[in-house]
Amino acid sequence: MMRLRFDEQLTRLNNDLIEMGALIERAIADASKAFIYQDAELARRIIERDDEVDDIERGIESLCLKLILSQQPVAKDLRQVSTALKMITDMERIGDHASDISEMCVLMASQPYIKKPEHIPQMAEVTMNMVTSSIDAFVKRDIEKARSVIARDDEVDELFTTVRDELTALVHQDADNGSQAFDLLQVAKYYERIGDHAVNIAEWVIFSITGVHKDKQVL
């Protein structure tokens, strides 16, 4: 009976993580749209929705603590619950970065871009896929999918380097481009950080399955 109750709560935990994942995926996608089309109103709505992510994070944290304290899970189950606690910290930060990007969109909405957006939306697409895949890997306990997320981090880093180099060249051509170039670089940096958080999630997913975190046996 206790095991049945525990399994039901684990299912609820997975569903809550999927819901939180959907919220941050939507935030990343909308932030990308707000950036491409310089849509300040959409950007403001994203910022307002950030509280939804915080609320579900608190709910998941409460459920995880109840599972640990009331069910006394064995090592395998404890890994899964503790991984969820680690994941929601990174997921909350991803939501914050989507809000940060949106704030930059509001700031830049009144002036045309010094360069047509190209690589930053590519970063958004890759990082959103990484976030989706990392959460899916946890729910499905798919270690290969988690590893594929980690492998894509280089792709994000390369795109960031391209953006940085292009913006540096624009500033060298015309110093008046400097202010917006810095803002655009900040947007790219936020996407790079989202990718880093997705990698963190994937690494914890591997831990939840193997007990190994970054090549160290933990539990």
C-alpha positions in Angstrom: 0.0 0.0 0.0 2.8 2.4 0.9 4.6 1.6 -2.4 1.4 2.3 -4.3 1.0 5.6 -2.6 4.7 6.5 -3.3 4.3 5.5 -7.0 1.2 7.7 -7.3 3.2 10.7 -5.8 6.1 10.0 -8.2 3.7 10.2 -11.1 2.4 13.5 -9.8 6.0 14.7 -9.5 6.7 13.8 -13.1 3.5 15.5 -14.3 4.4 18.7 -12.3 7.9 18.7 -13.8 6.3 18.4 -17.3 4.0 21.3 -16.5 6.9 23.4 -15.3 8.9 22.4 -18.4 6.0 23.5 -20.6 5.9 26.9 -19.0 9.6 27.6 -19.4 9.6 26.2 -23.0 6.8 28.6 -23.8 8.7 31.4 -22.2 11.8 30.7 -24.3 9.7 30.5 -27.5 7.8 33.7 -26.7 11.0 35.5 -25.8 12.5 34.5 -29.1 9.4 35.8 -30.9 9.4 39.0 -28.9 13.1 39.5 -29.8 12.7 38.8 -33.6 9.7 41.0 -34.0 10.7 43.6 -31.3 7.3 43.0 -29.7 7.5 44.9 -26.4 3.9 43.9 -25.3 4.7 40.2 -25.7 7.9 40.7 -23.8 6.0 42.3 -20.9 3.6 39.4 -20.8 6.5 37.0 -20.5 7.9 39.0 -17.5 4.4 38.9 -15.8 4.1 35.2 -16.3 7.4 34.5 -14.4 5.5 34.1 -11.2 3.8 31.0 -12.5 7.1 29.3 -12.8 8.0 30.3 -9.3 4.7 29.0 -7.9 5.0 25.5 -9.5 8.6 25.3 -8.3 7.5 25.8 -4.7 4.8 23.1 -5.2 7.3 20.6 -6.6 9.8 21.4 -3.8 7.1 20.8 -1.2 6.1 17.5 -2.8 9.7 16.3 -2.9 10.2 17.0 0.7 7.0 15.2 1.7 8.2 12.2 -0.3 11.6 12.1 1.4 10.2 12.7 4.9 7.1 10.5 4.8 8.0 7.7 2.5 11.7 7.1 3.4 12.6 6.1 -0.2 15.3 3.6 -1.0 18.4 4.7 -2.9 16.9 4.5 -6.4 13.8 6.4 -5.5 15.8 8.9 -3.4 18.0 9.7 -6.4 14.9 10.4 -8.5 13.4 12.7 -5.9 16.6 14.5 -5.1 17.2 14.9 -8.9 13.8 16.6 -9.2 14.9 19.1 -6.4 18.1 19.9 -8.3 16.2 20.2 -11.6 13.7 22.7 -10.5 16.4 25.1 -9.4 17.9 25.1 -12.9 14.4 25.2 -14.4 13.5 28.3 -12.3 16.7 30.0 -13.5 15.8 29.2 -17.1 12.5 31.0 -16.5 14.4 33.9 -15.0 16.6 34.1 -18.1 13.6 34.1 -20.4 12.3 37.1 -18.3 15.8 38.7 -18.6 15.7 38.4 -22.3 12.2 39.9 -22.4 13.4 42.9 -20.4 16.2 43.4 -23.0 13.5 43.2 -25.7 11.5 46.0 -24.1 14.7 48.0 -23.9 15.5 47.6 -27.6 12.0 47.7 -29.0 12.1 51.4 -30.1 15.1 51.2 -32.4 15.8 49.0 -35.4 18.5 46.3 -34.9 22.0 47.2 -36.1 22.0 43.7 -37.7 19.2 41.4 -38.8 18.8 38.7 -36.0 20.0 35.4 -37.3 22.2 33.5 -34.9 20.4 34.5 -31.6 17.1 32.9 -32.8 19.1 29.8 -33.6 20.5 29.8 -30.1 16.9 30.1 -28.8 15.8 27.1 -30.9 18.7 24.9 -29.8 18.4 25.8 -26.1 14.6 25.2 -26.1 15.2 21.8 -27.6 17.8 21.1 -25.0 15.5 22.0 -22.2 12.6 19.9 -23.6 14.9 16.9 -24.1 16.5 17.1 -20.7 13.1 17.1 -18.9 11.8 14.3 -21.2 15.0 12.3 -20.4 14.1 12.5 -16.7 10.5 11.4 -17.2 11.4 8.6 -19.5 14.7 7.7 -17.7 16.5 8.0 -21.0 20.2 8.2 -20.4 21.1 8.5 -24.1 18.8 11.5 -24.5 20.4 13.2 -21.5 23.8 12.6 -23.0 22.6 14.1 -26.3 21.6 17.3 -24.5 25.1 17.6 -23.0 26.7 17.1 -26.4 24.7 20.0 -27.9 26.3 22.5 -25.5 29.2 23.0 -27.9 26.6 24.0 -30.6 25.3 26.8 -28.3 28.8 27.9 -27.4 29.8 28.1 -31.1 26.7 30.2 -31.9 27.5 32.6 -29.0 31.1 33.0 -30.3 29.7 33.8 -33.8 27.3 36.4 -32.3 30.1 38.0 -30.3 32.4 38.2 -33.2 29.8 39.7 -35.5 28.8 42.4 -32.9 32.5 43.2 -32.2 33.0 43.8 -36.0 30.0 46.1 -36.1 31.3 48.2 -33.2 34.7 48.5 -35.0 32.9 49.7 -38.1 30.9 52.3 -36.1 31.3 53.1 -32.5 27.6 54.3 -32.3 26.7 50.6 -32.6 28.2 49.9 -29.2 25.3 50.4 -26.9 22.9 48.1 -28.8 25.7 45.6 -29.6 26.2 45.2 -25.8 22.4 44.6 -25.3 22.3 42.0 -28.1 25.3 40.3 -26.6 23.5 40.2 -23.3 20.6 38.4 -25.0 22.9 35.9 -26.5 24.6 35.3 -23.1 21.2 34.6 -21.5 20.6 31.9 -24.1 24.0 30.5 -23.5 23.2 30.3 -19.8 19.9 28.5 -20.6 21.9 25.9 -22.5 24.2 25.5 -19.4 21.2 25.0 -17.2 19.8 22.4 -19.6 23.2 20.6 -19.4 22.9 20.7 -15.6 19.5 19.1 -15.7 20.8 16.4 -18.1 23.7 15.6 -15.8 21.3 15.2 -12.8 19.1 12.9 -15.0 22.1 10.7 -15.5 22.7 10.7 -11.8 19.1 9.7 -11.1 19.6 6.6 -13.3 23.2 5.7 -12.4 24.1 7.3 -9.1 27.0 8.9 -10.9 27.3 12.7 -11.2 30.1 14.1 -13.4 32.0 10.8 -13.3 31.8 10.6 -9.5 29.7 7.9 -7.7 27.4 9.8 -5.3 24.5 7.5 -4.3 
